[in-house]
């Protein structure tokens, strides 16, 4: 079942659950911004994406777009709007962030308008009830595309880094 078939996450009686996937290191390059609150981030991230897209018009819609939040201790939201840097000689300039290899909980969101509600549910409800713990590593979103208006083109994958499962 995907989110687009079921309507709003807020009205769903049964939410989809993440799948577990392994990921190798992925080097991102892009535009980093720091926001004071979730409300500010939600309002300004589309502008951040528009700025990134304007500064790199050759990317088109075939690029692997990522939105990533590195772990920090300053109670602010750090957000990198960027792409997978496929080679160290990439002509794209910007800040770099490594998405660390490991296991992730991944949930596909069909309607990008539901991203914020999805994050709230995943981190506040699903993760505590899952018996798993989040690893100290960047969380990220992988987009099918980003419009010229700076909005995600669905579907979007939400990736949460997980600590390894303890084996008895």
SVG drawing of the C-alpha trace seen along z (x, -y; Angstrom):
<svg xmlns="http://www.w3.org/2000/svg" viewBox="-9 -31 47 46">
<polyline fill="none" stroke="black" stroke-width="0.4" points="0.0,0.0 1.4,-3.4 0.5,-6.7 -1.0,-8.2 -3.6,-5.3 -4.7,-5.9 -5.1,-9.7 -3.7,-11.8 -1.4,-10.2 -3.4,-12.1 -6.6,-10.3 -5.2,-6.8 -6.2,-4.1 -3.3,-1.9 0.0,-3.5 2.5,-1.9 5.6,-0.7 9.2,-1.3 11.3,1.4 14.9,1.9 17.6,1.3 21.4,1.3 23.1,-1.7 26.8,-2.3 28.5,-5.7 27.0,-8.4 28.8,-11.7 26.4,-14.6 27.3,-18.1 24.9,-21.0 23.7,-24.1 23.5,-24.0 21.2,-26.2 20.5,-26.4 17.0,-27.0 15.9,-27.9 12.7,-25.9 10.8,-23.2 8.3,-25.9 11.0,-28.0 12.6,-25.0 9.3,-24.0 8.7,-27.5 12.2,-28.2 13.5,-24.8 11.6,-25.3 13.5,-28.6 16.8,-26.8 16.0,-24.2 15.1,-27.0 18.5,-28.7 20.3,-25.4 18.5,-24.6 19.2,-28.1 22.9,-27.8 23.1,-24.4 20.7,-24.6 22.5,-21.7 21.3,-19.2 17.8,-18.7 15.5,-16.2 17.7,-13.1 19.9,-13.9 19.7,-12.1 18.4,-14.8 18.8,-14.5 17.7,-16.6 19.8,-15.6 20.1,-16.7 23.4,-16.1 23.6,-15.5 24.4,-18.6 24.1,-19.6 22.9,-23.2 19.1,-22.5 18.8,-24.0 17.8,-22.3 20.7,-21.9 19.6,-21.0 21.6,-20.2 19.8,-20.5 22.0,-18.6 22.8,-15.8 24.8,-12.6 28.4,-13.5 29.3,-10.6 32.9,-11.6 35.3,-13.7 35.9,-15.9 32.3,-16.9 31.8,-20.4 29.1,-21.1 30.3,-23.4 29.1,-23.5 29.2,-21.9 29.8,-18.2 28.1,-15.7 28.6,-12.0 25.6,-9.7 27.1,-6.9 26.9,-3.2 24.6,-1.1 21.0,0.0 18.2,-2.4 14.4,-2.4 13.0,-3.6 9.4,-4.8 8.1,-5.9 5.8,-8.9 3.6,-9.3 2.4,-12.8 5.3,-15.2 2.9,-17.4 2.8,-14.7 6.6,-14.8 6.4,-16.7 3.6,-14.6 5.5,-11.5 8.7,-12.6 6.7,-13.4 5.1,-10.0 8.3,-8.0 10.4,-9.7 7.7,-10.2 5.6,-7.0 7.0,-4.3 10.7,-4.5 10.0,-4.3 7.5,-1.4 9.8,0.5 12.4,1.6 15.1,0.0 17.2,-3.1 18.3,-5.8 22.0,-5.9 23.9,-9.2 24.1,-9.8 22.4,-12.1 18.7,-11.4 17.8,-12.1 15.2,-12.2 15.7,-11.0 13.6,-12.8 12.3,-11.6 12.9,-15.2 12.7,-18.9 10.5,-21.3 11.7,-24.8 9.5,-26.1 11.7,-24.2 9.1,-21.6 9.7,-17.8 8.3,-15.8 6.9,-12.5 7.4,-9.9 9.9,-10.7 11.9,-8.2 12.5,-9.0 15.6,-7.3 16.4,-7.0 19.7,-5.6 19.4,-2.7 21.8,-1.3 22.8,2.3 20.5,5.0 22.1,6.6 22.6,10.3 22.5,12.7"/>
</svg>
